[in-house]
Structures are given as structure tokens and as C-alpha cells.
């Protein structure tokens, strides 16, 4: 079966509607090609379009287990509220139009689970088009897209990512930023911010500035790195404007899984 020219296989088509204040607001609606198919096939096509890796395809809000930890319970409640209010976001205040989420916390605390679950919820419940991208994979794809032998401009290469209604960027800061990486990522996220397109971001690095004591000891001791160390002040400042921070701390569930796996070998 050939790909639908209207939605390019995503199951949704973009449109512009008038907001409550009379301004044009980008939205999406279910494509006619999706309505002509069974719901099962439609759901499968939507999930495929989200680019969620097999490792995370089980991630749903209903499957997130806080384990009695208050921080994780609060994070789940905030994400559920964000998803429920997404269709009306920006209708009361321009400040929350296009607001994204920045998930911070240690390894195995559930950041990617909640981010993927939010992306799935927005797609399945509200018809939002979005995609999952690993931070380093995205920058590598962008770099590899440049071809000196073509007439493609930088904007034409980056435009599909900039115009994506919702972008999930996983593991921000996992790799040290070169000047090119920092400039490119700032360009993408700043363009999305100005266009009020939300970005969901996960990072293992705490979103706070080093203390005066940590800075004083930086040359003589190995201190913990923070997000600002990995991405720089300019990009971190933009994220503070564009995203609400959701902090996740507590037990590393991967360690629990590892212990359970080891017991199977005894």
C-alpha cells in the first residue's frame, strides 16, 4: 500500500485554526486515510510514527510504578495533569503555550518511562504528532544530512525537527558538547520555543548551578557535573523558559532488575 500523501504515513494531518484570542494556532486532525482503516491498524501506525525504541514501547502512564516514593508519585501526577490539559494549554495564558517538560534525575529513576508515556498519551488521546529522538542520534543524523554537493540550506535540513509538533529528546548531555553541537541544538530548541512547539527532554544531570564551594574546588577535586556544565549557560537558560522541570530521584529500578536477573542464574 502506498504512503498517504496528505499525512505521509503518520495518520494525522496538520491544519491551522483560530485560537480564542483570534491568532492562528497550529493543530492536527486525524487523516482520512486513518479513518478508513480499523482502529487496531491505526494505533499501530501511530505508535510506529512516534519512533519509540522497542526497549520503551511498554511505557505507559498506567505502568509507571512510583513504589511509594513521594517524588515519583508527584512526578506522575504532574505528567498526567500536563497531558490532560494539553488541548487547552495556552488558552488562558500565553506563558504556558508550547510549554515542554524537562525530566531530571539519576539513572533508572523513570525519566524516559514518563517522557515516553507522555508522548504516547498525547498521540493516542489528543492526536498530537510527535517523535522520540536520542540526543546524540539526533545530532549525528543532522550532521550526516549535510551534503556540500547539494543546495540544501541549514534550515531545510533542520526544518523537520523544528516543525515537529512534539519532540522527545532523550538523554540530553550524555555526550560532551562541541561548539557545533551546542550551536545546532540551541538553534533547534530556540526555534521550537519561539514557535511554541513543546519539547520533552530527559537528562541524568541535575538542573542547578554549582555552589560557590564546588566552583572553588573544581580545579583540585572531581565534583559532580550539572546540566549547565554539559550544555552551557545559554542553552540551559532557554530550557528554563521553555520547560517545566520534573525531578525524579529515588531507587534505581535497573539495579532491582539486575538483582532479579542474577538470581535466575544461581
Backbone as CSV, one residue per row, in Angstrom:
resi,resn,N_x,N_y,N_z,CA_x,CA_y,CA_z,C_x,C_y,C_z
1,UNK,0.852,-1.198,0.000,0.000,0.000,0.000,0.886,1.246,0.000
2,UNK,0.584,2.192,-0.895,1.394,3.403,-0.981,1.134,4.318,0.211
3,UNK,2.136,5.130,0.526,2.022,6.042,1.662,1.077,7.188,1.333
4,UNK,0.263,7.566,2.302,-0.685,8.663,2.107,0.081,9.964,1.885
5,UNK,-0.232,10.681,0.817,0.476,11.923,0.510,0.105,13.040,1.483
6,UNK,-1.089,12.957,2.049,-1.551,14.031,2.938,-0.858,13.984,4.293
7,UNK,-0.754,12.793,4.891,-0.187,12.684,6.238,1.181,12.025,6.262
8,UNK,1.649,11.546,5.094,2.956,10.889,4.973,3.107,9.716,5.936
9,UNK,2.017,9.007,6.134,2.070,7.788,6.925,1.923,7.963,8.418
10,UNK,1.767,9.198,8.905,1.659,9.415,10.354,0.251,9.167,10.873
11,UNK,-0.751,9.262,10.003,-2.139,9.120,10.436,-2.783,10.436,10.818
12,UNK,-2.014,11.535,10.782,-2.541,12.845,11.138,-2.096,13.876,10.116
13,UNK,-2.911,14.880,9.916,-2.554,15.969,9.015,-2.585,17.287,9.776
14,UNK,-1.706,18.183,9.414,-1.617,19.481,10.091,-2.671,20.440,9.559
15,UNK,-3.112,21.345,10.413,-4.013,22.398,9.996,-3.833,23.590,10.921
16,UNK,-4.318,24.731,10.489,-4.235,25.957,11.279,-5.652,26.392,11.618
17,UNK,-5.890,26.619,12.930,-7.202,27.048,13.389,-7.058,28.361,14.146
18,UNK,-8.147,29.046,14.341,-8.157,30.299,15.088,-8.270,30.014,16.578
19,UNK,-7.332,30.575,17.347,-7.381,30.416,18.782,-8.406,31.343,19.407
20,UNK,-8.543,31.251,20.740,-9.528,32.063,21.454,-9.244,33.552,21.321
21,UNK,-7.959,33.901,21.135,-7.598,35.307,21.006,-7.552,35.779,19.557
22,UNK,-7.991,34.909,18.635,-8.048,35.282,17.234,-6.785,35.008,16.445
23,UNK,-5.728,34.541,17.109,-4.484,34.248,16.405,-4.524,32.845,15.809
24,UNK,-3.681,32.628,14.805,-3.590,31.309,14.186,-2.839,30.355,15.106
25,UNK,-3.396,29.161,15.298,-2.790,28.145,16.143,-2.646,26.866,15.339
26,UNK,-1.424,26.304,15.342,-1.201,25.039,14.641,-1.858,23.900,15.412
27,UNK,-2.535,23.017,14.677,-3.173,21.869,15.292,-3.068,20.695,14.330
28,UNK,-3.626,19.572,14.724,-3.649,18.399,13.855,-5.025,17.756,13.937
29,UNK,-5.325,16.947,12.926,-6.561,16.167,12.967,-6.290,14.806,12.351
30,UNK,-7.140,13.870,12.682,-6.993,12.526,12.142,-7.172,12.568,10.634
31,UNK,-6.251,11.957,9.929,-6.307,11.944,8.466,-7.412,11.000,7.979
32,UNK,-7.934,11.310,6.805,-8.995,10.484,6.228,-8.526,9.048,6.012
33,UNK,-7.222,8.873,5.716,-6.725,7.518,5.485,-6.789,6.682,6.752
34,UNK,-6.642,7.336,7.906,-6.721,6.605,9.168,-8.161,6.231,9.485
35,UNK,-9.087,7.132,9.191,-10.487,6.840,9.477,-11.002,5.686,8.638
36,UNK,-10.363,5.438,7.505,-10.825,4.370,6.626,-10.280,3.011,7.036
37,UNK,-9.410,2.968,8.043,-8.828,1.713,8.491,-9.381,1.339,9.855
38,UNK,-9.093,0.129,10.279,-9.504,-0.317,11.604,-8.709,0.395,12.665
39,UNK,-9.268,0.507,13.876,-8.596,1.218,14.954,-7.288,0.543,15.344
40,UNK,-7.253,-0.810,15.288,-6.030,-1.518,15.639,-4.889,-1.140,14.723
41,UNK,-5.176,-1.121,13.433,-4.151,-0.749,12.470,-3.744,0.703,12.658
42,UNK,-4.718,1.551,12.995,-4.425,2.968,13.196,-3.506,3.171,14.385
43,UNK,-3.806,2.487,15.491,-2.984,2.619,16.686,-1.557,2.153,16.413
44,UNK,-1.424,1.057,15.685,-0.096,0.544,15.367,0.679,1.535,14.505
45,UNK,-0.024,2.170,13.568,0.638,3.139,12.692,1.072,4.365,13.478
46,UNK,0.244,4.816,14.402,0.599,5.978,15.218,1.825,5.670,16.062
47,UNK,1.846,4.503,16.708,2.982,4.139,17.540,4.261,4.028,16.717
48,UNK,4.135,3.513,15.514,5.306,3.414,14.643,5.829,4.798,14.278
49,UNK,4.923,5.730,14.057,5.340,7.078,13.666,6.049,7.808,14.802
50,UNK,5.831,7.383,16.056,6.457,8.038,17.202,7.941,7.685,17.338
51,UNK,8.406,6.653,16.650,9.805,6.228,16.670,10.265,5.789,18.061
52,UNK,9.375,5.260,18.866,9.755,4.803,20.197,10.535,3.500,20.061
53,UNK,11.748,3.418,20.622,12.532,2.184,20.529,11.807,1.015,21.189
54,UNK,12.046,-0.195,20.710,11.395,-1.375,21.310,11.574,-1.456,22.820
55,UNK,12.728,-1.027,23.322,13.004,-1.084,24.757,11.994,-0.296,25.569
56,UNK,11.401,0.737,24.982,10.493,1.619,25.724,9.041,1.550,25.255
57,UNK,8.724,0.607,24.392,7.365,0.564,23.856,6.327,0.129,24.879
58,UNK,6.766,-0.396,26.004,5.828,-0.788,27.061,5.472,0.384,27.969
59,UNK,6.133,1.516,27.807,6.000,2.631,28.756,4.653,3.340,28.615
60,UNK,3.829,3.208,29.613,2.537,3.878,29.687,2.428,4.561,31.047
61,UNK,1.569,5.561,31.138,1.353,6.201,32.435,0.825,5.197,33.448
62,UNK,-0.040,4.303,32.991,-0.633,3.308,33.890,0.383,2.273,34.361
63,UNK,1.511,2.147,33.655,2.530,1.161,34.012,3.661,1.755,34.845
64,UNK,3.620,3.053,35.100,4.666,3.678,35.904,4.403,3.380,37.379
65,UNK,5.379,2.793,38.053,5.222,2.374,39.437,6.088,3.237,40.357
66,UNK,5.484,4.194,41.065,6.265,5.051,41.969,6.889,4.303,43.123
67,UNK,6.342,3.122,43.458,6.911,2.332,44.551,6.802,3.005,45.900
68,UNK,5.793,3.845,46.077,5.619,4.523,47.355,6.507,5.724,47.552
69,UNK,7.346,6.058,46.565,8.247,7.201,46.690,7.499,8.484,46.324
70,UNK,7.484,9.428,47.260,6.686,10.643,47.092,7.110,11.449,45.871
71,UNK,8.424,11.530,45.624,8.917,12.323,44.489,8.402,11.737,43.173
72,UNK,8.436,10.425,43.052,7.982,9.780,41.821,6.461,9.881,41.665
73,UNK,5.741,9.786,42.775,4.284,9.954,42.725,3.927,11.357,42.266
74,UNK,4.626,12.360,42.801,4.379,13.750,42.409,4.692,13.952,40.929
75,UNK,5.773,13.332,40.448,6.144,13.452,39.043,5.062,12.857,38.153
76,UNK,4.545,11.702,38.517,3.483,11.070,37.733,2.247,11.960,37.685
77,UNK,1.867,12.544,38.819,0.704,13.409,38.862,0.877,14.633,37.960
78,UNK,2.084,15.193,37.959,2.355,16.367,37.125,2.268,16.027,35.639
79,UNK,2.788,14.860,35.254,2.740,14.458,33.852,1.296,14.177,33.426
80,UNK,0.522,13.536,34.274,-0.891,13.268,33.953,-1.649,14.583,33.785
81,UNK,-1.387,15.536,34.669,-2.041,16.849,34.568,-1.629,17.547,33.273
82,UNK,-0.359,17.465,32.938,0.139,18.091,31.707,-0.574,17.509,30.485
83,UNK,-0.694,16.192,30.434,-1.344,15.540,29.292,-2.833,15.868,29.233
84,UNK,-3.486,15.859,30.375,-4.922,16.139,30.405,-5.239,17.560,29.959
85,UNK,-4.368,18.503,30.304,-4.615,19.914,29.988,-3.996,20.345,28.664
86,UNK,-3.346,19.421,27.969,-2.617,19.783,26.760,-3.484,20.467,25.700
87,UNK,-4.704,19.975,25.429,-5.508,20.612,24.373,-5.835,22.073,24.643
88,UNK,-5.945,22.454,25.918,-6.294,23.837,26.260,-5.091,24.665,26.667
89,UNK,-3.888,24.090,26.576,-2.705,24.818,27.013,-2.511,26.081,26.178
90,UNK,-2.332,27.199,26.853,-2.162,28.466,26.177,-3.443,29.245,25.990
91,UNK,-4.603,28.636,26.272,-5.867,29.337,26.060,-6.104,30.419,27.112
92,UNK,-5.525,30.233,28.305,-5.700,31.210,29.379,-4.506,32.138,29.514
93,UNK,-3.335,31.621,29.200,-2.119,32.422,29.340,-1.134,32.040,28.255
94,UNK,-0.519,33.055,27.659,0.464,32.786,26.612,1.728,32.166,27.192
95,UNK,1.923,32.276,28.514,3.151,31.778,29.136,3.292,30.266,29.044
96,UNK,2.153,29.543,29.055,2.247,28.088,29.022,1.973,27.517,27.638
97,UNK,1.829,28.384,26.639,1.641,27.900,25.272,2.960,27.342,24.753
98,UNK,2.957,26.090,24.380,4.178,25.456,23.900,5.109,24.999,25.006
99,UNK,4.635,24.987,26.257,5.475,24.580,27.381,5.854,23.111,27.257
100,UNK,7.141,22.808,27.414,7.618,21.437,27.401,7.906,20.951,28.805
101,UNK,8.530,19.781,28.896,8.873,19.191,30.182,10.341,18.780,30.162
102,UNK,11.053,19.050,31.257,12.442,18.647,31.422,12.502,17.675,32.599
103,UNK,12.767,16.398,32.295,12.838,15.356,33.318,14.291,15.206,33.769
104,UNK,14.560,15.423,35.058,15.916,15.289,35.586,15.919,14.248,36.695
105,UNK,17.087,13.619,36.883,17.205,12.622,37.942,18.289,11.623,37.643
106,UNK,18.561,10.767,38.613,19.609,9.774,38.450,19.219,8.661,37.504
107,UNK,20.154,7.744,37.281,19.904,6.609,36.401,18.794,5.725,36.960
108,UNK,17.930,5.260,36.071,16.922,4.284,36.455,15.802,4.791,37.332
109,UNK,15.580,6.109,37.346,14.515,6.655,38.193,13.184,6.810,37.461
110,UNK,13.162,6.524,36.146,11.896,6.555,35.422,11.695,7.748,34.523
111,UNK,12.751,8.493,34.249,12.619,9.701,33.426,12.115,9.356,32.008
112,UNK,12.807,8.429,31.361,12.429,8.080,29.989,11.061,7.418,29.955
113,UNK,10.751,6.613,30.957,9.425,5.981,31.022,8.334,7.043,31.006
114,UNK,8.457,8.035,31.874,7.420,9.066,31.946,7.384,9.922,30.686
115,UNK,8.537,10.225,30.124,8.572,11.035,28.909,7.924,10.300,27.742
116,UNK,8.253,9.025,27.580,7.649,8.219,26.512,6.150,8.057,26.751
117,UNK,5.770,7.819,27.999,4.354,7.673,28.324,3.575,8.941,27.989
118,UNK,4.196,10.105,28.255,3.552,11.380,27.923,3.398,11.522,26.414
119,UNK,4.451,11.180,25.671,4.381,11.260,24.213,3.285,10.357,23.667
120,UNK,3.193,9.143,24.181,2.150,8.204,23.739,0.762,8.733,24.080
121,UNK,0.618,9.265,25.286,-0.684,9.778,25.713,-1.128,10.941,24.832
122,UNK,-0.225,11.840,24.521,-0.566,12.983,23.676,-0.959,12.525,22.277
123,UNK,-0.285,11.497,21.767,-0.581,10.993,20.426,-1.894,10.239,20.387
124,UNK,-2.103,9.331,21.333,-3.278,8.454,21.291,-4.547,9.151,21.780
125,UNK,-4.413,10.010,22.784,-5.600,10.653,23.359,-5.952,11.972,22.681
126,UNK,-4.944,12.678,22.178,-5.197,14.016,21.637,-4.780,14.186,20.181
127,UNK,-4.308,13.111,19.560,-3.972,13.193,18.139,-2.764,14.051,17.828
128,UNK,-1.851,14.177,18.780,-0.674,15.021,18.582,0.410,14.233,17.844
129,UNK,1.007,14.836,16.862,2.112,14.223,16.130,3.413,14.489,16.874
130,UNK,4.226,13.462,17.057,5.494,13.637,17.755,6.461,12.528,17.417
131,UNK,7.699,12.684,17.882,8.723,11.670,17.645,9.699,11.606,18.807
132,UNK,10.234,10.397,19.032,11.282,10.139,20.011,12.631,10.210,19.305
133,UNK,13.573,10.956,19.900,14.935,11.014,19.369,15.919,10.949,20.515
134,UNK,16.909,10.055,20.397,18.045,10.086,21.298,18.876,11.318,20.969
135,UNK,19.330,12.016,22.002,20.050,13.288,21.835,21.236,13.163,20.870
136,UNK,22.077,12.182,21.102,23.272,12.039,20.270,22.906,11.549,18.872
137,UNK,21.934,10.644,18.790,21.497,10.145,17.480,20.935,11.272,16.625
138,UNK,20.186,12.164,17.247,19.609,13.284,16.503,20.701,14.174,15.923
139,UNK,21.676,14.529,16.736,22.744,15.401,16.248,23.589,14.707,15.177
140,UNK,23.769,13.404,15.323,24.511,12.665,14.301,23.745,12.643,12.978
141,UNK,22.432,12.461,13.058,21.602,12.464,11.857,21.638,13.831,11.176
142,UNK,21.584,14.884,11.987,21.634,16.236,11.421,22.967,16.472,10.722
143,UNK,24.058,16.077,11.390,25.387,16.272,10.810,25.536,15.481,9.510
144,UNK,25.041,14.246,9.503,25.167,13.400,8.312,24.278,13.859,7.173
145,UNK,23.296,14.694,7.491,22.373,15.171,6.454,22.995,16.262,5.593
146,UNK,24.006,16.913,6.142,24.649,17.974,5.368,25.412,17.365,4.198
147,UNK,25.204,17.916,3.028,25.883,17.432,1.831,26.362,18.637,1.029
148,UNK,27.668,18.885,1.008,28.197,20.059,0.304,27.854,20.078,-1.182
149,UNK,27.548,18.904,-1.735,27.273,18.845,-3.168,25.848,19.238,-3.515
150,UNK,24.997,19.443,-2.493,23.612,19.842,-2.734,23.418,21.295,-2.353
151,UNK,22.248,21.799,-2.678,21.946,23.204,-2.365,21.100,23.331,-1.108
152,UNK,21.021,22.244,-0.294,20.231,22.304,0.923,20.799,23.350,1.870
153,UNK,19.925,24.166,2.424,20.351,25.124,3.443,20.271,24.464,4.815
154,UNK,20.885,25.097,5.794,20.832,24.569,7.154,19.378,24.431,7.607
155,UNK,18.550,25.417,7.299,17.160,25.376,7.752,16.414,24.197,7.130
156,UNK,16.681,23.905,5.865,15.992,22.799,5.208,16.351,21.465,5.840
157,UNK,17.583,21.340,6.318,17.995,20.116,6.986,17.326,19.993,8.357
158,UNK,17.239,21.100,9.082,16.711,21.082,10.443,15.198,21.238,10.514
159,UNK,14.582,21.688,9.445,13.161,22.029,9.465,12.241,20.902,9.943
160,UNK,12.450,19.631,9.534,11.550,18.570,10.016,11.558,18.426,11.536
161,UNK,12.708,18.639,12.169,12.791,18.550,13.620,12.197,19.789,14.273
162,UNK,12.456,20.947,13.684,11.918,22.196,14.235,10.398,22.222,14.152
163,UNK,9.846,21.707,13.065,8.401,21.792,12.847,7.620,20.637,13.471
164,UNK,8.301,19.637,14.028,7.614,18.532,14.688,6.752,19.075,15.835
165,UNK,5.448,18.805,15.845,4.587,19.362,16.903,5.071,19.066,18.320
166,UNK,5.523,17.826,18.578,6.105,17.493,19.881,7.368,16.670,19.632
167,UNK,8.471,17.082,20.237,9.743,16.382,20.106,10.153,15.846,21.471
168,UNK,10.496,14.557,21.532,11.042,13.973,22.750,12.538,13.790,22.526
169,UNK,13.338,14.466,23.332,14.792,14.410,23.222,15.324,13.692,24.462
170,UNK,15.816,12.471,24.268,16.210,11.624,25.396,17.706,11.723,25.675
171,UNK,18.043,11.753,26.969,19.432,11.683,27.433,20.267,12.905,27.040
172,UNK,19.714,14.081,27.220,20.445,15.311,26.935,21.672,15.416,27.832
173,UNK,22.800,15.743,27.234,24.024,15.918,27.991,24.841,14.652,28.154
174,UNK,24.370,13.540,27.566,25.096,12.273,27.713,26.466,12.339,27.061
175,UNK,26.601,13.213,26.060,27.878,13.400,25.381,28.319,14.848,25.552
176,UNK,29.614,15.035,25.704,30.147,16.385,25.802,29.832,17.167,24.534
177,UNK,29.447,18.428,24.716,29.029,19.256,23.598,30.228,19.909,22.918
178,UNK,30.309,19.741,21.611,31.243,20.557,20.831,30.547,21.889,20.545
179,UNK,31.291,22.855,20.044,30.682,24.140,19.704,29.587,23.958,18.658
180,UNK,29.852,23.090,17.669,28.839,22.854,16.634,27.583,22.234,17.218
181,UNK,27.748,21.245,18.097,26.591,20.585,18.711,25.783,21.573,19.538
182,UNK,26.477,22.400,20.304,25.787,23.361,21.150,25.018,24.380,20.319
183,UNK,25.659,24.913,19.273,25.007,25.898,18.416,23.802,25.297,17.697
184,UNK,23.954,24.061,17.202,22.870,23.415,16.468,21.692,23.117,17.381
185,UNK,21.983,22.582,18.566,20.900,22.249,19.493,20.192,23.508,19.978
186,UNK,20.959,24.564,20.241,20.320,25.821,20.644,19.423,26.336,19.525
187,UNK,19.898,26.256,18.290,19.105,26.717,17.148,17.783,25.963,17.066
188,UNK,17.837,24.632,17.197,16.631,23.809,17.112,15.675,24.131,18.247
189,UNK,16.170,24.110,19.480,15.289,24.310,20.631,14.772,25.745,20.707
190,UNK,15.586,26.701,20.302,15.133,28.087,20.311,14.045,28.322,19.272
191,UNK,14.225,27.747,18.080,13.195,27.860,17.047,11.891,27.218,17.510
192,UNK,11.986,26.064,18.149,10.786,25.389,18.655,10.130,26.228,19.751
193,UNK,10.944,26.819,20.609,10.420,27.651,21.685,9.678,28.865,21.120
194,UNK,10.265,29.527,20.144,9.641,30.708,19.557,8.353,30.350,18.821
195,UNK,8.297,29.127,18.277,7.102,28.678,17.555,6.100,28.000,18.485
196,UNK,6.356,28.019,19.792,5.518,27.403,20.829,5.231,25.934,20.532
197,UNK,6.291,25.217,20.148,6.171,23.767,19.956,6.860,23.087,21.138
198,UNK,6.149,22.301,21.925,6.723,21.719,23.139,7.785,20.660,22.853
199,UNK,8.782,20.629,23.732,9.840,19.629,23.673,9.907,18.925,25.023
200,UNK,9.912,17.596,24.992,10.058,16.780,26.194,11.515,16.312,26.239
201,UNK,12.188,16.559,27.355,13.622,16.295,27.442,13.934,15.503,28.706
202,UNK,14.813,14.506,28.587,15.297,13.791,29.769,16.806,14.001,29.897
203,UNK,17.287,14.044,31.124,18.721,14.180,31.376,19.067,13.576,32.723
204,UNK,20.259,12.981,32.818,20.735,12.428,34.087,21.374,13.491,34.968
205,UNK,21.517,14.697,34.442,22.257,15.734,35.165,21.307,16.689,35.882
206,UNK,21.555,16.965,37.166,20.680,17.873,37.929,20.655,19.263,37.300
207,UNK,19.481,19.875,37.311,19.344,21.204,36.727,19.507,22.259,37.814
208,UNK,20.735,22.476,38.211,21.038,23.557,39.154,22.477,23.982,38.930
209,UNK,22.821,25.138,39.463,24.169,25.659,39.299,25.067,25.162,40.437
210,UNK,26.338,24.936,40.140,27.260,24.520,41.194,27.330,25.568,42.303
211,UNK,27.536,25.117,43.533,27.685,26.048,44.646,29.045,26.734,44.564
212,UNK,29.190,27.813,45.329,30.470,28.543,45.353,31.591,27.628,45.818
213,UNK,31.291,26.747,46.758,32.321,25.831,47.255,32.722,24.838,46.177
214,UNK,31.744,24.341,45.432,32.053,23.402,44.353,32.893,24.067,43.273
215,UNK,32.567,25.304,42.955,33.345,26.018,41.948,34.776,26.259,42.433
216,UNK,34.913,26.555,43.714,36.245,26.815,44.267,37.098,25.554,44.266
217,UNK,36.439,24.402,44.428,37.156,23.132,44.461,37.287,22.479,43.093
218,UNK,36.716,23.099,42.071,36.636,22.458,40.766,37.993,22.104,40.184
219,UNK,39.021,22.905,40.496,40.337,22.671,39.904,41.139,21.601,40.635
220,UNK,40.714,21.263,41.847,41.525,20.344,42.642,40.819,19.036,42.971
221,UNK,39.517,18.991,42.785,38.767,17.765,43.086,37.822,17.447,41.945
222,UNK,37.410,16.209,41.908,36.414,15.782,40.924,35.039,15.980,41.539
223,UNK,34.298,16.894,41.013,32.968,17.162,41.549,31.890,16.657,40.585
224,UNK,30.695,16.555,41.083,29.576,16.125,40.256,29.263,17.185,39.214
225,UNK,28.996,16.739,37.990,28.639,17.675,36.936,27.137,17.929,36.948
226,UNK,26.761,19.147,36.555,25.365,19.512,36.451,25.028,19.782,34.987
227,UNK,23.737,19.952,34.717,23.299,20.151,33.337,23.984,21.351,32.703
228,UNK,24.154,22.401,33.484,24.781,23.607,32.953,26.228,23.338,32.515
229,UNK,26.897,22.381,33.177,28.258,22.010,32.781,28.270,21.324,31.420
230,UNK,27.203,20.590,31.127,27.168,19.779,29.911,26.670,20.547,28.696
231,UNK,25.754,21.499,28.905,25.152,22.162,27.748,25.413,23.666,27.701
232,UNK,25.973,24.221,28.740,26.292,25.644,28.737,25.166,26.517,29.262
233,UNK,25.524,27.734,29.641,24.580,28.664,30.260,23.470,29.091,29.309
234,UNK,23.818,29.390,28.048,22.831,29.903,27.097,21.712,28.903,26.860
235,UNK,22.071,27.648,26.587,21.064,26.633,26.306,20.261,26.279,27.548
236,UNK,20.933,26.223,28.691,20.213,25.929,29.925,19.193,27.028,30.248
237,UNK,19.570,28.282,29.999,18.664,29.397,30.237,17.417,29.288,29.367
238,UNK,17.609,28.894,28.107,16.464,28.743,27.206,15.547,27.609,27.674
239,UNK,16.133,26.515,28.165,15.326,25.394,28.651,14.503,25.797,29.867
240,UNK,15.060,26.659,30.707,14.324,27.110,31.885,13.067,27.882,31.491
241,UNK,13.127,28.580,30.369,11.960,29.297,29.873,10.978,28.361,29.174
242,UNK,11.513,27.374,28.458,10.684,26.551,27.572,10.082,25.333,28.250
243,UNK,10.612,24.928,29.397,10.189,23.669,30.014,9.904,23.822,31.508
244,UNK,8.936,23.050,31.960,8.729,22.882,33.393,9.568,21.692,33.828
245,UNK,10.282,21.827,34.949,11.187,20.775,35.405,10.428,19.756,36.251
246,UNK,10.626,18.488,35.933,10.056,17.392,36.714,11.230,16.571,37.245
247,UNK,11.426,16.600,38.567,12.570,15.927,39.176,12.191,14.534,39.642
248,UNK,13.055,13.588,39.323,12.850,12.199,39.727,14.101,11.707,40.445
249,UNK,13.945,11.334,41.692,15.040,10.748,42.459,14.505,9.494,43.131
250,UNK,15.421,8.715,43.690,14.987,7.525,44.397,15.693,6.287,43.903
251,UNK,15.064,5.131,44.145,15.680,3.851,43.816,15.895,3.701,42.315
252,UNK,17.055,3.153,41.960,17.366,2.823,40.573,16.697,1.490,40.260
253,UNK,15.615,1.526,39.474,14.873,0.299,39.186,15.706,-0.672,38.358
254,UNK,16.696,-0.158,37.627,17.536,-1.053,36.830,18.381,-1.951,37.729
255,UNK,18.802,-1.433,38.880,19.558,-2.260,39.815,18.684,-3.382,40.362
256,UNK,17.407,-3.072,40.593,16.493,-4.104,41.065,16.307,-5.186,40.014
257,UNK,16.177,-4.760,38.747,16.051,-5.726,37.659,17.309,-6.589,37.549
258,UNK,18.484,-5.953,37.706,19.736,-6.684,37.609,19.825,-7.730,38.709
259,UNK,19.420,-7.364,39.925,19.444,-8.322,41.033,18.516,-9.500,40.745
260,UNK,17.342,-9.191,40.171,16.401,-10.258,39.849,16.966,-11.163,38.747
261,UNK,17.642,-10.556,37.753,18.229,-11.341,36.678,19.344,-12.241,37.184
262,UNK,20.159,-11.724,38.134,21.248,-12.511,38.683,20.718,-13.714,39.451
263,UNK,19.572,-13.539,40.123,19.008,-14.645,40.887,18.575,-15.791,40.000
264,UNK,18.278,-15.467,38.739,17.866,-16.528,37.803,19.043,-17.412,37.406
265,UNK,20.275,-16.918,37.627,21.463,-17.670,37.216,22.060,-18.482,38.355
266,UNK,21.499,-18.314,39.556,22.032,-19.030,40.713,21.494,-20.454,40.735
